[in-house]
Amino acid sequence: MKETRPFIDWKLAEDFMIAVFEKCGVPGEDAAVCADVLLESDRRGIESHGCNRFKPIYIDRIRDGILNPKTEFEVIRQTPTTAVVDGHNGMGMVIGRKAMQMAIDKAKRYGMGMVAVRNSTHYGIAGYYVTMCTENNMVGITGTNARPSIAPTFGVENMLGTNPITFGLPTDEPFPFVLDCATSISQRGKIEFYARNGMDTPSGMVIGNDGKAVTDSERILNDLNCGRAALAPLGGIGEELAGYKGYGYATVVEILSAALQAGSFLKKLSGKDEEGNKIPYPLGHFFIAIDTEAFMGAESFKKTAGEILRQLRASKKAPGQERIFTAGEKEYEIWQFRKDKGIPVGEAVQKEFIKMRDELGLTQFVFPFE
C-alpha cells in the first residue's frame, strides 16, 4: 500500500521528543533513551508502540502523576547470574535498558544472565531489548505483564495483560531473528491505532461480556477500561482455534513477570484504586541474555540460525503467494524504506505534536506537516 501520510525527519522527531520529555522532568540522558526506544518501534514499522503512544502513554501519565520522570534503579538482590531490580515506577524504557544491559554483562562473564524487575512501567517495544542481545552475539528473551486485557479461555473478564514474550536470535544475515508478539491476538496499542485512524477492529480479536465479538474500536477501548470487553488470547475466542495456547502463554509471562520479583499481578495492574482514581501500573519484567559463544561459538550459532531461516524462506509457497518471511525480515525492509524518508505520521499524531510544542513553548521546532 502506497504511503500517503507526511513524513517527519528522524532527527527532528528525536530532538522534539527528547525536548518534550525534558520539559516534563525526565533527565536528558534518560530522555534520549526513551526517545530511542519509541523511535525504534517506528523504524520497524510497529506504529502501535512509537510516536502514536508518545503522548497518551508517557507524557499524559507523567502529567497525571502516575509515572515518575526521574528513574530510581535500585538493585535489591543479586547473584553472579541473576538480579532483582526495583524501578520505583520510573520510566520503563530506562529501567528496561539498564536491566537488559545488566543481564548482558552477567552473560559475558558467566554465559547466562537474568534480571527480574518490579515496580516498573510501560517499557515500549520489547524487541528493542532483545536486539541489545543480538548485537552482542547473544540470545535475548524478555517478557512483561501489563494492565488486564485478556480473558481466559471460556471467560469474558479481562484478567491477564497482553503479556508479550519476545525472542532475539543473532544470525549471519543483515538482520537478526526477532519474534516480538503479544500473547493476545492483538495488543491494546493496535486497537488504539485503529481508533485513531477511524478503523474497525477485525472480528474475533475482542470478546464482549455477552461472549460475542466486538469490532467498534472506540467502543472497545472504553469497554476494556470499564471491564465490559476483553482481548482474546492467541488462537481466538474459545478452543476451536487453540485459544487455550495463547491463554497458557500469557499466564506463563504473568507468573515469570510477577513471581520472580514478588510483585503485583492481574487486577493489581489496573491503574485504578478502589475509588477509581488513577494510580501507577507497577509492572514486572524479566530479561534473559544467553551468550552463544559459551556453547559452540557465536559464528557457528549465527551460521546455523541463518541457514534455517533461508531454508524456510525457500520452501514451497502457497498458490498466489510471492514470498515466505521470517521474523524480523519485514521490519528490516521497512527500515530500509524509511531510513532516508523519515516517520510517516497520521493526523492525530500531527495534532498532538503541535499541541505539545505550543503548550511547552518549544517554538524552535517546525514540522513539515504544518
FENLINCOR-V261886 format. One record per backbone hydrogen bond with DSSP energy under -0.5 kcal/mol. CO is the residue of the C=O (numbers start at 1). NH is the residue of the N-H. E is the energy in kcal/mol with one decimal. If there is no record, write none. Layout:
BEGIN
CO:NH:E
CO:NH:E
END
This chain:
BEGIN
6:345:-2.4
8:343:-2.8
9:13:-2.6
10:14:-2.7
11:15:-2.8
12:16:-2.4
13:17:-2.6
14:18:-2.5
15:19:-2.3
16:20:-2.4
17:21:-2.6
18:22:-2.6
19:23:-2.2
20:24:-1.5
21:26:-2.5
22:25:-1.9
27:31:-2.9
28:32:-1.9
29:33:-1.4
30:34:-2.6
31:35:-2.4
32:36:-2.1
33:37:-2.4
34:38:-2.1
35:39:-2.7
36:40:-1.9
37:41:-1.1
38:41:-0.6
38:42:-1.1
39:43:-2.4
40:44:-1.5
41:46:-2.6
42:45:-0.8
45:47:-1.3
46:49:-1.7
47:50:-0.8
47:52:-0.6
50:53:-2.0
50:54:-0.5
51:54:-1.0
51:55:-0.5
53:57:-1.6
53:58:-1.0
54:58:-0.8
54:59:-1.9
55:60:-3.1
58:62:-2.2
59:63:-2.3
60:64:-2.0
61:66:-2.0
61:67:-0.9
62:65:-1.2
67:69:-0.5
69:71:-0.6
71:73:-0.7
72:74:-0.9
73:75:-0.6
74:76:-0.7
74:86:-3.1
77:84:-2.8
81:114:-2.4
82:79:-2.7
83:116:-2.6
84:76:-2.2
84:77:-1.3
85:87:-0.5
85:118:-2.9
86:74:-2.5
87:72:-0.6
87:90:-1.6
89:68:-2.9
91:95:-2.3
92:96:-3.0
93:97:-2.2
94:98:-2.2
95:99:-2.6
96:100:-2.6
97:101:-2.2
98:102:-1.9
99:103:-2.0
100:104:-2.5
101:105:-2.5
102:106:-2.0
103:107:-2.2
104:108:-2.3
105:109:-1.0
106:110:-3.1
107:111:-2.4
111:291:-2.7
113:289:-2.7
114:83:-1.2
115:287:-2.3
116:85:-2.7
117:285:-1.3
118:87:-2.9
119:89:-3.3
120:283:-1.8
125:128:-1.4
126:129:-1.1
126:130:-1.1
127:131:-1.6
128:132:-1.0
129:133:-0.8
130:134:-2.0
131:135:-2.1
133:136:-1.9
133:138:-2.3
134:137:-1.7
137:292:-1.4
139:290:-2.4
140:168:-2.6
141:288:-3.0
142:166:-2.9
143:286:-2.1
149:231:-3.7
150:159:-3.0
150:160:-2.0
152:155:-2.7
157:152:-0.5
157:159:-0.7
160:149:-3.9
160:150:-3.7
162:183:-3.0
162:184:-0.5
164:144:-1.1
165:181:-0.7
166:142:-2.0
167:179:-2.4
168:140:-2.5
169:177:-2.5
176:178:-0.7
177:169:-2.9
178:180:-0.7
179:167:-2.2
179:181:-0.6
181:165:-1.6
183:234:-2.4
187:190:-0.8
187:191:-1.4
188:192:-2.5
189:193:-2.0
190:194:-2.4
191:195:-2.7
192:196:-2.5
193:197:-1.2
194:199:-3.2
195:198:-1.5
202:205:-1.4
205:232:-3.1
206:214:-1.9
207:230:-2.4
208:211:-2.3
212:208:-3.1
215:201:-3.2
215:217:-0.7
216:220:-2.7
217:221:-2.2
218:222:-1.8
219:223:-3.2
220:224:-3.0
221:225:-1.4
222:226:-1.6
223:227:-0.8
223:228:-2.4
223:229:-1.2
224:227:-0.5
228:209:-1.4
230:207:-3.1
231:151:-2.1
232:185:-2.4
233:236:-2.8
234:246:-1.2
238:243:-0.7
239:242:-2.2
242:245:-1.6
242:246:-0.8
243:247:-2.2
244:248:-2.1
245:249:-2.6
246:250:-2.5
247:251:-1.7
248:252:-2.1
249:253:-2.2
250:254:-2.1
251:255:-2.5
252:256:-2.6
253:257:-2.5
254:258:-1.6
255:259:-3.1
255:260:-0.6
256:260:-0.7
258:261:-0.6
258:263:-2.4
259:262:-0.6
265:268:-2.1
266:269:-2.1
267:270:-1.4
271:279:-2.0
273:276:-2.0
277:273:-2.1
280:282:-0.8
281:283:-2.1
283:120:-2.7
284:145:-1.9
285:117:-2.7
286:143:-1.7
287:115:-2.4
288:141:-2.3
289:113:-2.2
290:139:-2.8
290:292:-0.7
291:294:-1.4
292:295:-1.5
292:297:-1.3
297:301:-2.1
298:302:-2.8
299:303:-2.2
300:304:-2.3
301:305:-2.9
302:172:-1.4
302:306:-2.5
303:307:-2.2
304:308:-2.3
305:309:-2.0
306:310:-2.4
307:311:-2.3
308:312:-2.0
309:313:-2.3
310:314:-1.5
312:315:-1.1
318:321:-2.3
326:329:-2.3
327:178:-0.7
328:332:-1.7
329:333:-2.1
330:334:-2.4
331:335:-2.0
332:336:-2.0
333:337:-1.6
334:338:-2.6
335:339:-2.6
338:341:-0.6
338:342:-3.1
343:8:-2.1
345:6:-0.5
346:350:-2.2
347:351:-2.3
348:352:-1.8
349:353:-2.7
350:354:-2.2
351:355:-2.5
352:356:-2.7
353:357:-2.4
354:358:-2.4
355:359:-2.7
356:360:-2.2
357:361:-0.7
357:362:-2.2
358:361:-0.6
361:363:-1.5
362:365:-1.7
364:366:-0.5
367:370:-1.5
END
